[in-house]
């Protein structure tokens, strides 16, 4: 095992062999060997570390870390964000590049460099996918660049409970038409404070500070409910609590959705009834003229001229409509007039009706 600390001399790593390394400082830098091959793979496997580890590389200045994030030409962002034990970088033309490992505490890991002519997939897709030209095509219930993240699935009309430890992610794929979800967050012990990051998007988040992630704190309440707008997506939940604080997520479709759907159905029925009544009232309004400040009663030829202007003749392209006057079906391409209520009539029928009745316009 090689014990390393940050120094001005960056060790050169051997190729095609794995080396166990104990890192005692935040940063460790390595010089990469020159090669005529196209790609260099850098892989590390960490040993029981409780803090995230970052694997980075740069071709110029050394990689750095600040409050705004990392500064590097290449980084295994997924391994850092999701606190993985496996990290992977694939560098093209690695000449003059510097490899770096970052961790806030002492860490032990196995590091391996491999020279190759072809693009490789990280960790051979973790056994849950197929490698196609350097990219993993993951099986169902698995995601991310190495197919290592498992997703639970929320079925319609069901709920699911997911426990999680600090600094770990949970993923839940949504297979329901619900537009809102109820996320119940329980904390153990009940007096503890915890922070949770939650997002709903088609893919996992790339950062805790992007994609509109929602975060809230559970304070003095062992259980809180969060209304989460989400349809046909992926719910990503991160426990950012202190060491020893356990969280439990219970997710289920919001019960208000079914009630909302019932309200929409009732409103649609009322709208149909109102439109039908408007049509009947329009056709029979001539029998009951209304008083108005500016009212004009027209009938006969003049009424027909006005009606023809307001409701021009057009060919019928519907399906299954019946003329409400003669009660006969309307054939395709026949000449019809359409009234504001969206009912259609044979031209001959509705013109005759207008010629025989007085219509009031206000």
URMO-V297075 format. One record per pair of residues at least 12 apart in sequence whose ideal C-beta (glycine too) atoms are under 6 Angstrom apart, sorted by the first residue. I is the first residue (numbers start at 1). GAP is how many residues later the second one is. Records with the same first field share a line. If there is no record, write none. Layout:
I->GAP + GAP
This chain:
1->19
2->19
3->19
4->17 + 19 + 24
5->19 + 20
6->19 + 21
10->19 + 20 + 21
11->19
12->19
13->17 + 100
15->18 + 98 + 100
16->98
18->92 + 94
19->92
20->90
21->88 + 90
22->86
23->84
24->82
27->75
28->73
29->69 + 71
30->69
32->62 + 65 + 67
34->61
35->80
37->78 + 80
38->79
39->51 + 53 + 77
40->51 + 54 + 75
41->49 + 73 + 79
42->47 + 57 + 71
43->45 + 69
44->43 + 65 + 67
45->41 + 65
46->39 + 63
47->61
49->58
51->52 + 53 + 54
52->28 + 31
53->50
54->26 + 48
55->21 + 32 + 34
56->16 + 19 + 44
57->17 + 32 + 34 + 40 + 42
58->14 + 15 + 40
59->14 + 38
62->36
63->37
74->15
76->12 + 13
78->66 + 67
82->87
83->84
86->37
88->34
119->14 + 15
121->15
122->23 + 24
123->23
125->22
126->20 + 21 + 22
128->14 + 19
129->18
149->22
151->20 + 22
152->20
153->20 + 22
154->18 + 20 + 97
155->20
156->20
159->93
160->91
161->89
162->87
163->85
164->75 + 83
166->73 + 75 + 77 + 79
168->71
169->69
170->67
171->65
172->63 + 79
173->61
174->56 + 58 + 59
176->77
178->75 + 79
179->52
180->47 + 49 + 74
181->47 + 49 + 70
182->43 + 70 + 72
183->43 + 45 + 68
184->41 + 66
185->33 + 39
186->37 + 62
187->31 + 35
188->58
190->32
192->53
193->26
194->24 + 47 + 51 + 53
195->22 + 45
197->16 + 18 + 41
198->16 + 39
199->12 + 14 + 37
200->30 + 33 + 35
201->32
202->31
204->32
205->31
237->12
275->66
278->63
279->62 + 64
286->71 + 72 + 73
289->71
290->70
292->70
295->67
296->65
297->61 + 63
299->59
300->55
303->51 + 56
304->47 + 50 + 51
307->47
311->26
313->22 + 34
315->18
316->14 + 18 + 20
321->23
323->22 + 23 + 26
324->19
325->20 + 24
326->23
335->12
337->13
